[in-house]
Structure formats: structure tokens, C-alpha cells
């Protein structure tokens, strides 16, 4: 963990070791969010958001069992918890 200082303009310098490890170069766009008392930054995906109507059916596979809404929510929750745990280890 490294400590950085915020400038009078609200700018911070991401340490070189972190920029190199995350392949962040000049001009890389980052998404900044807050989660609880944490500030998180991650590279912007560059993919525009889609509506459900635009992507409906793209995951269809013949013979695949349809999940109930509650099962879908449970699986998404489990995936997000696992991702959150993995992010805290680093």
C-alpha cells in the first residue's frame, strides 16, 4: 500500500509501480467510484452500455435450463461477493 497526496486541484499521482502493474498509461480513462469509505478507480471499459432489448437473446443456447429470477440474483450475488473478496486481497 502506498500513500499519495491530493493536490489543490484534486489531482493524485498513481505510483509508477501500480501504473505499470495495471498497464495504465497517459490518456487512460478511469472510472472513479466510492464504496463505503473507499475510493476505487478502474480502467473504463470503453464499451457503451446496452439496453436489454439490444442484447436480448444473445446468450441463448438450445437446451440450457432457464434460471428463476431468485436463482439468477443468488448467482450474481455470489459472483459479486467473490469478486469483492478477490479485490480486497490485492
URNORUR-V506145 format. One record per residue. N is the residue number from 1. RES is the residue in one small letter. PHI is phi in radians with two decimals (999 if undefined). BURIAL is 1 if it has 24 or more other C-alpha atoms within 12 Angstrom, else 0. D_FIRST is the distance of its C-alpha to the first C-alpha in whole Angstrom. Layout:
# URNORUR-V506145
n = [N/N]
res = [RES/RES]
phi = [PHI/PHI]
burial = [BURIAL/BURIAL]
d_first = [D_FIRST/D_FIRST]
This chain:
# URNORUR-V506145
n = [1/2/3/4/5/6/7/8/9/10/11/12/13/14/15/16/17/18/19/20/21/22/23/24/25/26/27/28/29/30/31/32/33/34/35/36/37/38/39/40/41/42/43/44/45/46/47/48/49/50/51/52/53/54/55/56/57/58/59/60/61/62/63/64/65/66/67/68/69/70/71/72/73/74/75/76/77/78/79/80/81/82/83/84/85/86/87/88/89/90]
res = [x/x/x/x/x/x/x/x/x/x/x/x/x/x/x/x/x/x/x/x/x/x/x/x/x/x/x/x/x/x/x/x/x/x/x/x/x/x/x/x/x/x/x/x/x/x/x/x/x/x/x/x/x/x/x/x/x/x/x/x/x/x/x/x/x/x/x/x/x/x/x/x/x/x/x/x/x/x/x/x/x/x/x/x/x/x/x/x/x/x]
phi = [999/-2.12/-1.84/-2.17/-2.01/-1.54/-1.37/-1.11/-1.62/1.44/-1.58/-2.26/-1.78/-1.35/-0.94/-0.95/-1.07/-1.27/-1.04/-1.18/-1.11/-1.71/0.98/-1.67/-2.10/-0.97/1.62/-1.11/-1.51/-2.06/-1.66/-1.95/-2.35/-2.03/-2.28/1.09/-1.73/-1.80/-1.89/-2.09/-2.20/-2.59/-1.01/-1.17/-1.27/1.36/-1.82/-1.18/-1.05/-2.04/-1.53/-1.04/-1.06/-1.23/-1.99/-0.95/1.54/-1.21/-1.80/-1.09/-2.48/-1.01/1.56/-1.29/-1.30/-1.34/-1.51/-1.24/-1.03/-1.16/-1.18/-1.07/-1.07/-1.08/-1.17/-1.12/-1.04/-1.12/-1.12/-1.16/-1.10/-1.12/-1.13/-1.13/-1.08/-1.12/-1.18/-1.36/-1.26/-1.41]
burial = [0/0/0/0/0/0/0/0/0/0/0/0/0/1/0/0/0/0/0/0/0/0/0/0/0/0/0/0/0/0/0/0/0/0/0/0/0/0/0/0/0/0/0/0/0/0/0/0/0/0/0/0/0/0/0/0/0/0/0/0/0/0/0/0/0/0/0/0/0/0/0/0/0/0/0/0/0/0/0/0/0/0/0/0/0/0/0/0/0/0]
d_first = [0/4/7/10/14/16/19/23/23/20/18/15/14/12/10/13/11/10/13/15/13/15/18/17/20/22/24/22/22/19/20/18/19/18/18/19/16/14/14/14/15/16/19/23/25/28/30/32/33/36/38/39/43/41/40/42/43/41/40/43/44/48/48/44/44/44/41/42/40/38/37/36/34/33/32/30/28/27/26/23/22/22/20/18/17/16/13/12/12/9]
